[in-house]
Amino acid sequence: MKNLFCIAVLLWCTSCVSVKTYNERLETPLAPEKLHQDTDYAYQKLQKLHPELYWYISKEELDEKFARVKAGIDQPLNPAEFYTRLAPVISEVKQGHLRLVPPSRRLTRAETRDLEKQKGLLSRYNFLVDGDRIFVKDNADQIPDMNVGTEILSIKDIPVKELLAKYRPWVNSDGENQTFQKYSMARRWPVFFTLEHGILDSVKLETLYKNEIKTFYLQREKMTKEELKKEEAQNKKLTQSQPGKVKDYNIRTRSFNRNLQFPTADSTIAYMKIKTFSGRHSRKFYKQSFEILKNSPAEHLILDVRDNLGGSLSEINNLYSYLVEEEFRFIKDIEVTSRSAMFQAAYFSQIPRFIYPVAAAVYPVYLAGTALSVKQKDGRFYLRNNGTFALKKPKDNNFKGKIYVLVNGSSFSAASILPAKLKGEGRAMIIGEETGGANDGTVAGRYARVKLPHSRLGMPTGLMLIQPDIPFSLTKKGVIPHHEIVPTPLQVLAKKDIQLEWVMEHIKAQAQQPFTNETKD
């Protein structure tokens, strides 16, 4: 017992020292020569690992932008300062999955435990960004002075316009798409603010609500023991229950990631909301849901993937098999940059820690399989499209009625690939706003964990070019809806769902009329 106690104390001390050392390094300026080396290293890794690096920007333009960054660094910078120089150039690649990770201060175990017992500060709200303005979109805890529709004018006496202008170059999307940024910024500006100003116990705000300007301090609240126990019990009940598992209950959002409803009394319309393609328990959910649909009078299926940032490629491939009646090939062969590119994939990143010993033992088999999975064609390298993504048959209980897909600028990655495939095959009517993810594919899948040698900034780099098996639009944009409907900020804040309302009215008025697979101006 004495030895175990000594080991525990040693580990605790080592952990504290490592946290202190790491945080001190974030404040230490690095010589320009080292930052130049980091800049070169980042570009070399992109050229080596990232497929179609020059899809949306020419090599000459990107060469010039990286050279300009190096030329502008003529004095020491700490990692955070270096991030503000390099991140905008990484964004110029215009691949929504590619980003430079901003440096963040590490917390001690005591700090982490303390924060777990608190309700958070800005993270308790959902926000809407409209141009240079930020509004409170949701206030689930009904905190005073932060009513839905409240506009935040300044934070810590910094005008919101200045904050957004500073953060905007760090946010990008796929290609020439412009719809993703406002949703991404609404999620990420509190993260950028916290990284810049630290974890605060309170923050000064100036707000505007119903023509009244207020200045006050937003406080971080501690959770009582009763609140902690109640939340833990509720989450445990939902995550362990069969419906909670299959619908994939999300503790953070306190809602189900998947759901199936029949919004009309006659059940002729089915509505399936999928908030994320997490992959967790999805097969059982779709199997059960489409069995229910098969035995229901439903003639129309509304598939809602708005605000879905993507996830499992396997899940959308499986879902698609319930939406068609003929054999299909969901994606084209996945392109990589070389035979050895997939060796750079972060092998352990998607494996639970308790399986690490087994994963380590089979790693040589993984390497061999990876090497054999690559084929060369016309001077380019591809992963063999077999197994999950080979030619597939539809599910026996596939839905045979009309399908409507709701999308918006926050439909990204897998949530863009699925509607792109459905639209390309003429299987569904797409309604809403241009998707944030590209129509013709994206670079994602497996990632290499690239870390710059001196600043230690992370740059997770996608290794796989994933494209739906459709004729490409060649527009460098997202999936363009057949019927474009973009709600105003006032409609969003009022919770008025004009996109879903339009579909319901369309079904009611024109359910028997065929539609053409043509976009409307």
C-alpha positions as CSV (number, residue, x, y, z in Angstrom):
1,M,0.0,0.0,0.0
2,K,2.9,2.3,0.9
3,N,4.4,1.7,-2.6
4,L,1.1,2.3,-4.3
5,F,0.7,5.6,-2.4
6,C,4.2,6.8,-3.4
7,I,3.5,5.9,-7.1
8,A,0.2,7.8,-7.0
9,V,1.9,10.9,-5.5
10,L,4.7,10.7,-8.1
11,L,2.2,10.5,-11.0
12,W,0.2,13.4,-9.6
13,C,3.4,15.5,-9.2
14,T,4.5,14.6,-12.7
15,S,1.1,15.5,-14.1
16,C,1.2,18.9,-12.4
17,V,4.7,19.6,-13.6
18,S,3.8,18.6,-17.2
19,V,0.8,20.9,-17.2
20,K,2.8,23.8,-15.9
21,T,5.6,23.2,-18.4
22,Y,3.1,23.0,-21.3
23,N,1.3,26.2,-20.3
24,E,4.6,28.0,-19.9
25,R,5.6,27.0,-23.4
26,L,2.4,28.6,-24.8
27,E,3.7,32.0,-23.5
28,T,7.3,31.5,-24.8
29,P,8.1,33.4,-28.0
30,L,9.7,31.4,-30.7
31,A,12.5,32.7,-33.0
32,P,11.4,33.7,-36.5
33,E,13.7,30.9,-38.0
34,K,11.7,28.2,-36.1
35,L,8.4,29.7,-37.1
36,H,9.6,29.7,-40.8
37,Q,10.4,26.0,-40.4
38,D,7.0,25.3,-38.9
39,T,5.4,27.1,-41.9
40,D,7.4,25.0,-44.4
41,Y,6.6,21.8,-42.5
42,A,2.9,22.5,-42.6
43,Y,2.9,23.1,-46.4
44,Q,5.1,20.0,-47.0
45,K,2.7,17.8,-45.0
46,L,-0.3,19.2,-47.0
47,Q,1.5,18.5,-50.3
48,K,2.4,15.0,-49.2
49,L,-0.9,13.9,-47.5
50,H,-3.9,16.0,-48.7
51,P,-5.6,14.8,-51.9
52,E,-6.6,17.5,-54.4
53,L,-4.8,20.2,-52.4
54,Y,-5.2,22.6,-55.4
55,W,-8.8,21.9,-56.0
56,Y,-10.0,25.4,-55.0
57,I,-6.7,27.3,-55.2
58,S,-3.9,27.1,-57.7
59,K,-0.4,25.9,-56.6
60,E,1.0,29.3,-57.6
61,E,-1.5,31.2,-55.4
62,L,-0.9,28.9,-52.4
63,D,2.9,29.0,-52.8
64,E,2.7,32.8,-52.7
65,K,0.5,32.8,-49.6
66,F,2.8,30.6,-47.6
67,A,5.8,32.6,-48.8
68,R,4.0,35.8,-47.7
69,V,3.4,34.4,-44.2
70,K,7.1,33.6,-43.8
71,A,8.1,37.0,-45.0
72,G,5.9,38.7,-42.5
73,I,7.4,36.9,-39.5
74,D,10.5,38.9,-38.6
75,Q,10.2,38.8,-34.9
76,P,9.6,36.2,-32.2
77,L,6.0,35.1,-31.7
78,N,4.4,32.8,-29.1
79,P,2.2,29.9,-30.5
80,A,-1.0,31.8,-30.2
81,E,0.4,34.7,-32.1
82,F,1.8,32.4,-34.7
83,Y,-1.6,30.7,-35.0
84,T,-3.2,34.0,-36.1
85,R,-0.7,34.3,-38.9
86,L,-0.8,30.7,-40.3
87,A,-4.5,29.8,-39.7
88,P,-5.8,32.1,-42.4
89,V,-3.5,30.5,-45.0
90,I,-4.6,27.0,-44.1
91,S,-8.2,28.3,-44.6
92,E,-7.3,29.4,-48.1
93,V,-7.1,25.7,-49.2
94,K,-10.9,25.9,-48.8
95,Q,-11.4,22.5,-47.4
96,G,-13.9,22.6,-44.5
97,H,-12.3,19.7,-42.7
98,L,-8.8,21.1,-42.8
99,R,-7.9,23.5,-40.0
100,L,-5.1,24.6,-37.7
101,V,-5.9,23.9,-34.1
102,P,-5.5,26.9,-31.9
103,P,-3.3,26.4,-28.8
104,S,-5.2,26.0,-25.5
105,R,-4.1,26.1,-21.9
106,R,-4.1,22.7,-20.2
107,L,-5.9,22.3,-16.9
108,T,-4.8,20.5,-13.8
109,R,-6.9,17.7,-12.5
110,A,-8.2,19.9,-9.7
111,E,-9.3,22.6,-12.2
112,T,-11.0,20.0,-14.4
113,R,-12.9,18.6,-11.4
114,D,-14.0,22.1,-10.4
115,L,-15.2,23.0,-13.9
116,E,-17.2,19.7,-14.1
117,K,-19.3,21.0,-11.2
118,Q,-20.1,24.3,-12.9
119,K,-22.7,25.2,-15.6
120,G,-20.4,27.1,-17.9
121,L,-20.4,30.7,-19.1
122,L,-21.0,31.3,-22.8
123,S,-21.4,27.6,-23.5
124,R,-24.9,27.5,-22.0
125,Y,-26.3,29.3,-25.0
126,N,-26.8,28.8,-28.7
127,F,-26.1,31.8,-30.8
128,L,-27.1,33.1,-34.2
129,V,-24.6,35.1,-36.3
130,D,-25.9,37.5,-38.9
131,G,-23.2,39.5,-40.6
132,D,-21.3,41.4,-37.9
133,R,-24.0,40.7,-35.2
134,I,-24.5,38.0,-32.6
135,F,-27.9,37.1,-31.1
136,V,-28.9,34.7,-28.4
137,K,-30.8,31.9,-30.2
138,D,-31.5,29.6,-27.2
139,N,-31.5,30.1,-23.5
140,A,-32.6,26.7,-22.2
141,D,-31.9,27.6,-18.5
142,Q,-33.9,30.9,-18.8
143,I,-31.0,32.9,-17.4
144,P,-32.1,36.6,-16.8
145,D,-30.9,39.3,-19.3
146,M,-30.2,36.7,-22.0
147,N,-33.6,36.3,-23.6
148,V,-33.9,34.7,-27.0
149,G,-33.4,37.5,-29.5
150,T,-30.9,39.5,-27.2
151,E,-28.2,41.0,-29.3
152,I,-24.7,41.0,-27.8
153,L,-23.1,44.4,-28.6
154,S,-19.7,44.0,-26.8
155,I,-17.8,41.5,-24.6
156,K,-15.2,42.8,-22.1
157,D,-15.7,46.2,-23.8
158,I,-14.7,44.7,-27.2
159,P,-17.3,45.4,-29.9
160,V,-18.7,42.2,-31.3
161,K,-17.9,43.5,-34.8
162,E,-14.2,43.5,-34.0
163,L,-14.3,40.0,-32.5
164,L,-16.0,38.5,-35.5
165,A,-13.6,40.3,-37.9
166,K,-10.7,38.9,-36.1
167,Y,-12.1,35.3,-36.0
168,R,-13.5,35.2,-39.5
169,P,-10.3,34.3,-41.3
170,W,-9.9,31.2,-39.2
171,V,-13.2,29.7,-40.4
172,N,-13.7,28.2,-43.8
173,S,-15.9,25.8,-45.7
174,D,-15.6,23.6,-48.9
175,G,-14.8,25.5,-52.0
176,E,-16.8,28.6,-53.0
177,N,-19.6,27.8,-50.5
178,Q,-20.6,30.9,-48.5
179,T,-23.5,29.4,-46.4
180,F,-21.4,27.4,-43.8
181,Q,-19.5,30.3,-42.2
182,K,-22.3,31.9,-40.3
183,Y,-23.2,28.6,-38.7
184,S,-19.6,27.7,-38.0
185,M,-18.9,31.1,-36.5
186,A,-22.0,30.8,-34.3
187,R,-20.6,27.6,-32.8
188,R,-16.9,28.6,-32.7
189,W,-16.7,32.2,-31.6
190,P,-17.2,31.4,-27.9
191,V,-14.3,28.8,-28.3
192,F,-12.1,31.4,-29.9
193,F,-13.0,33.9,-27.2
194,T,-12.1,31.5,-24.4
195,L,-8.8,30.5,-26.0
196,E,-8.0,34.2,-26.3
197,H,-9.1,35.4,-22.8
198,G,-9.0,32.2,-20.8
199,I,-11.7,30.4,-18.7
200,L,-13.4,33.3,-16.9
201,D,-15.7,33.2,-13.8
202,S,-17.6,36.2,-15.2
203,V,-17.6,38.4,-18.2
204,K,-18.8,41.9,-18.9
205,L,-21.5,42.2,-21.6
206,E,-23.3,45.0,-23.3
207,T,-26.6,43.8,-24.8
208,L,-29.6,45.1,-26.6
209,Y,-33.1,43.7,-26.2
210,K,-36.4,45.4,-27.1
211,N,-34.6,48.7,-27.7
212,E,-33.1,48.6,-24.1
213,I,-29.3,48.5,-23.7
214,K,-28.0,46.8,-20.6
215,T,-24.5,46.4,-19.2
216,F,-24.0,43.5,-16.7
217,Y,-21.7,40.7,-15.7
218,L,-22.6,37.2,-16.8
219,Q,-21.6,34.8,-14.0
220,R,-20.4,31.2,-14.1
221,E,-22.7,29.2,-11.8
222,K,-21.9,26.2,-9.6
223,M,-24.1,23.2,-9.7
224,T,-25.6,22.0,-6.4
225,K,-25.2,18.4,-5.3
226,E,-28.9,17.9,-6.0
227,E,-28.5,19.2,-9.5
228,L,-25.5,17.0,-10.2
229,K,-27.3,13.9,-8.9
230,K,-30.4,14.7,-10.9
231,E,-28.6,15.3,-14.1
232,E,-26.4,12.2,-13.7
233,A,-29.5,10.0,-13.0
234,Q,-31.4,11.4,-16.0
235,N,-28.5,10.9,-18.4
236,K,-27.9,7.4,-17.1
237,K,-31.5,6.5,-17.5
238,L,-31.7,7.7,-21.1
239,T,-28.3,6.4,-22.3
240,Q,-28.9,2.9,-20.8
241,S,-32.5,2.5,-21.9
242,Q,-33.1,0.8,-25.2
243,P,-34.9,3.7,-26.9
244,G,-32.1,6.0,-25.6
245,K,-29.4,3.9,-27.1
246,V,-31.0,3.3,-30.4
247,K,-31.9,7.0,-30.9
248,D,-28.4,7.9,-29.6
249,Y,-29.1,10.2,-26.7
250,N,-26.7,13.2,-26.6
251,I,-25.9,14.3,-23.1
252,R,-24.5,17.6,-24.1
253,T,-27.6,18.7,-26.1
254,R,-30.0,16.8,-23.9
255,S,-31.8,15.4,-27.0
256,F,-31.9,12.4,-29.3
257,N,-29.6,12.5,-32.3
258,R,-32.1,10.4,-34.3
259,N,-35.9,10.3,-34.3
260,L,-38.9,9.2,-36.4
261,Q,-42.3,10.9,-36.1
262,F,-45.6,11.0,-38.0
263,P,-46.7,14.7,-37.8
264,T,-50.2,14.2,-39.4
265,A,-53.1,12.3,-38.0
266,D,-53.4,10.0,-40.9
267,S,-49.6,9.0,-40.7
268,T,-49.2,9.5,-44.5
269,I,-46.2,11.7,-43.8
270,A,-43.1,10.5,-41.9
271,Y,-40.5,12.9,-40.5
272,M,-37.0,11.6,-39.7
273,K,-34.6,14.0,-37.9
274,I,-30.9,13.1,-37.8
275,K,-28.8,15.6,-35.9
276,T,-25.5,13.8,-36.5
277,F,-24.3,10.7,-38.3
278,S,-22.5,9.4,-35.2
279,G,-22.6,5.8,-36.3
280,R,-23.6,4.7,-32.7
281,H,-26.5,2.2,-32.7
282,S,-27.6,3.6,-36.1
283,R,-28.1,0.2,-37.8
284,K,-30.7,-0.8,-35.3
285,F,-32.5,2.5,-35.5
286,Y,-32.8,2.4,-39.3
287,K,-33.8,-1.2,-39.3
288,Q,-36.6,-0.5,-36.8
289,S,-37.6,2.8,-38.4
290,F,-38.0,1.5,-41.9
291,E,-39.8,-1.6,-40.6
292,I,-42.3,0.8,-39.0
293,L,-42.5,2.8,-42.2
294,K,-43.2,-0.3,-44.2
295,N,-46.1,-1.2,-42.0
296,S,-47.4,2.4,-42.0
297,P,-49.5,4.3,-44.5
298,A,-46.7,6.8,-45.0
299,E,-46.3,7.9,-48.7
300,H,-43.9,10.8,-48.0
301,L,-40.7,10.8,-46.0
302,I,-39.1,14.1,-44.9
303,L,-35.5,13.6,-44.1
304,D,-34.1,16.5,-42.0
305,V,-30.3,16.8,-41.9
306,R,-30.2,20.5,-41.2
307,D,-27.5,21.5,-38.7
308,N,-26.0,18.0,-39.1
309,L,-22.2,18.3,-39.4
310,G,-21.7,14.8,-40.7
311,G,-20.0,11.8,-39.2
312,S,-20.0,8.1,-40.3
313,L,-19.7,7.4,-44.0
314,S,-20.8,3.8,-43.2
315,E,-24.0,5.2,-41.6
316,I,-25.1,7.2,-44.6
317,N,-24.2,4.4,-47.0
318,N,-26.5,2.1,-44.9
319,L,-29.3,4.8,-44.7
320,Y,-29.2,5.2,-48.5
321,S,-29.8,1.5,-48.9
322,Y,-33.3,2.1,-47.3
323,L,-34.1,4.9,-49.7
324,V,-33.6,3.2,-53.1
325,E,-35.0,0.2,-55.0
326,E,-32.1,-0.7,-57.2
327,E,-28.5,-1.8,-56.8
328,F,-26.2,1.2,-56.1
329,R,-22.7,2.3,-55.7
330,F,-22.7,5.0,-53.1
331,I,-19.2,6.6,-53.5
332,K,-16.5,6.4,-56.1
333,D,-13.1,4.9,-55.3
334,I,-11.5,6.8,-52.5
335,E,-8.4,8.7,-53.7
336,V,-5.3,9.1,-51.6
337,T,-2.0,10.8,-52.4
338,S,0.3,7.7,-52.4
339,R,0.6,4.1,-51.5
340,S,2.0,5.0,-48.1
341,A,-0.4,7.9,-47.2
342,M,-2.7,5.8,-45.1
343,F,0.2,4.7,-42.9
344,Q,0.0,8.3,-41.5
345,A,-3.6,7.8,-40.3
346,A,-4.0,8.2,-36.5
347,Y,-4.6,4.5,-35.9
348,F,-5.5,4.7,-32.2
349,S,-7.7,7.8,-32.5
350,Q,-11.0,5.9,-32.9
351,I,-10.2,3.0,-30.6
352,P,-11.3,2.9,-26.9
353,R,-8.3,2.9,-24.5
354,F,-9.1,-0.4,-23.0
355,I,-8.7,-2.1,-26.4
356,Y,-5.2,-0.5,-27.0
357,P,-3.3,-3.7,-26.1
358,V,-5.3,-5.7,-28.6
359,A,-5.1,-3.0,-31.2
360,A,-1.3,-2.8,-30.8
361,A,-1.0,-6.6,-31.3
362,V,-3.0,-6.5,-34.6
363,Y,-1.3,-3.3,-35.9
364,P,1.1,-5.2,-38.2
365,V,-2.0,-6.8,-39.8
366,Y,-3.6,-3.4,-40.2
367,L,-0.5,-2.1,-42.0
368,A,-0.4,-5.1,-44.4
369,G,-4.1,-4.7,-45.1
370,T,-3.7,-1.0,-45.7
371,A,-0.8,-1.6,-48.2
372,L,-2.8,-4.2,-50.1
373,S,-5.9,-1.9,-50.3
374,V,-4.2,0.7,-52.4
375,K,-4.3,0.5,-56.2
376,Q,-2.8,2.7,-58.9
377,K,-4.7,4.0,-61.9
378,D,-3.7,6.6,-64.4
379,G,-0.9,7.8,-62.1
380,R,-3.2,8.3,-59.2
381,F,-3.8,6.2,-56.1
382,Y,-7.1,4.8,-54.8
383,L,-8.4,2.6,-52.0
384,R,-10.1,-0.4,-53.4
385,N,-13.9,0.2,-53.2
386,N,-15.0,-3.1,-51.8
387,G,-16.8,-4.4,-48.7
388,T,-18.9,-1.6,-47.3
389,F,-18.8,0.6,-50.3
390,A,-18.9,-2.0,-53.1
391,L,-22.0,-2.4,-55.4
392,K,-24.9,-2.8,-52.9
393,K,-28.4,-4.1,-53.0
394,P,-31.2,-2.1,-51.4
395,K,-32.7,-3.2,-48.2
396,D,-35.9,-5.4,-48.5
397,N,-37.9,-2.9,-46.5
398,N,-36.7,0.1,-48.5
399,F,-39.0,3.2,-48.6
400,K,-40.8,3.5,-52.0
401,G,-42.6,6.8,-51.5
402,K,-41.5,10.3,-52.2
403,I,-38.5,11.7,-50.3
404,Y,-37.9,15.3,-49.3
405,V,-34.5,16.3,-47.8
406,L,-34.2,19.4,-45.6
407,V,-30.7,21.0,-45.7
408,N,-29.1,24.2,-44.7
409,G,-25.6,25.8,-44.6
410,S,-24.8,23.7,-41.5
411,S,-25.4,20.4,-43.4
412,F,-21.8,19.4,-43.8
413,S,-19.5,16.5,-44.7
414,A,-21.6,13.3,-44.7
415,A,-24.7,15.4,-44.4
416,S,-23.8,16.9,-47.8
417,I,-22.7,13.7,-49.5
418,L,-26.1,12.0,-48.8
419,P,-28.3,14.7,-50.3
420,A,-25.8,15.1,-53.2
421,K,-26.2,11.4,-54.0
422,L,-30.0,11.5,-53.6
423,K,-30.2,14.6,-55.8
424,G,-27.8,13.2,-58.4
425,E,-29.9,10.1,-58.7
426,G,-33.2,12.0,-58.9
427,R,-34.4,10.2,-55.8
428,A,-35.4,13.1,-53.6
429,M,-36.4,16.8,-53.7
430,I,-33.9,18.9,-51.8
431,I,-35.4,21.9,-49.9
432,G,-33.7,24.7,-47.9
433,E,-30.4,26.4,-48.2
434,E,-27.2,25.4,-50.1
435,T,-25.3,22.9,-48.0
436,G,-22.1,23.8,-46.2
437,G,-20.3,20.8,-47.6
438,A,-19.4,20.5,-51.3
439,N,-21.7,18.7,-53.8
440,D,-18.8,17.0,-55.5
441,G,-17.1,15.5,-52.4
442,T,-14.7,16.3,-49.6
443,V,-11.4,15.4,-48.1
444,A,-12.0,13.7,-44.8
445,G,-12.4,10.1,-43.5
446,R,-9.1,9.2,-41.8
447,Y,-6.8,11.9,-40.5
448,A,-3.1,12.2,-40.0
449,R,-2.2,13.9,-36.7
450,V,0.2,16.5,-38.0
451,K,1.9,18.5,-35.2
452,L,4.3,21.4,-36.1
453,P,7.7,20.7,-34.6
454,H,8.4,24.0,-32.8
455,S,5.0,25.7,-32.1
456,R,3.4,22.3,-31.5
457,L,0.2,23.5,-33.2
458,G,-1.9,20.6,-34.5
459,M,-3.1,20.4,-38.1
460,P,-5.3,17.3,-38.5
461,T,-5.1,16.5,-42.2
462,G,-7.7,14.5,-44.1
463,L,-6.2,11.6,-46.1
464,M,-9.2,10.5,-48.2
465,L,-11.0,12.2,-51.1
466,I,-14.6,11.0,-50.7
467,Q,-17.0,11.7,-53.6
468,P,-20.5,10.5,-54.2
469,D,-20.9,8.3,-57.3
470,I,-22.8,10.9,-59.4
471,P,-22.2,13.2,-62.3
472,F,-20.4,16.1,-60.7
473,S,-21.8,19.7,-60.8
474,L,-18.3,21.2,-61.2
475,T,-19.6,24.3,-59.4
476,K,-17.2,24.2,-56.4
477,K,-20.3,24.8,-54.3
478,G,-22.5,22.9,-52.0
479,V,-25.7,20.9,-52.8
480,I,-28.1,23.5,-54.4
481,P,-31.7,22.8,-53.4
482,H,-34.4,22.2,-55.9
483,H,-36.4,24.8,-53.9
484,E,-34.3,27.4,-52.0
485,I,-35.8,28.7,-48.8
486,V,-33.6,30.7,-46.5
487,P,-35.2,31.9,-43.2
488,T,-34.5,35.4,-42.0
489,P,-32.8,35.9,-38.6
490,L,-36.2,37.0,-37.1
491,Q,-37.9,33.8,-38.3
492,V,-35.1,31.7,-36.8
493,L,-35.3,33.5,-33.5
494,A,-39.0,33.2,-33.5
495,K,-38.6,29.4,-34.0
496,K,-40.6,29.6,-37.3
497,D,-39.7,26.7,-39.5
498,I,-40.6,28.0,-42.9
499,Q,-38.7,25.2,-44.7
500,L,-40.6,22.4,-43.0
501,E,-43.9,24.3,-43.4
502,W,-43.2,24.7,-47.2
503,V,-42.7,20.9,-47.5
504,M,-45.9,20.1,-45.6
505,E,-47.9,22.5,-47.8
506,H,-46.2,21.2,-51.0
507,I,-47.2,17.6,-50.1
508,K,-50.7,18.7,-49.3
509,A,-51.1,20.6,-52.6
510,Q,-49.0,18.6,-55.1
511,A,-48.4,15.1,-53.6
512,Q,-49.5,13.5,-56.8
513,Q,-47.4,15.7,-59.2
514,P,-43.9,14.5,-60.2
515,F,-41.0,16.8,-59.8
516,T,-38.0,17.3,-62.1
517,N,-34.4,17.1,-61.0
518,E,-33.7,20.7,-61.8
519,T,-32.7,23.5,-59.6
520,K,-34.7,26.7,-59.4
521,D,-33.1,30.2,-59.7
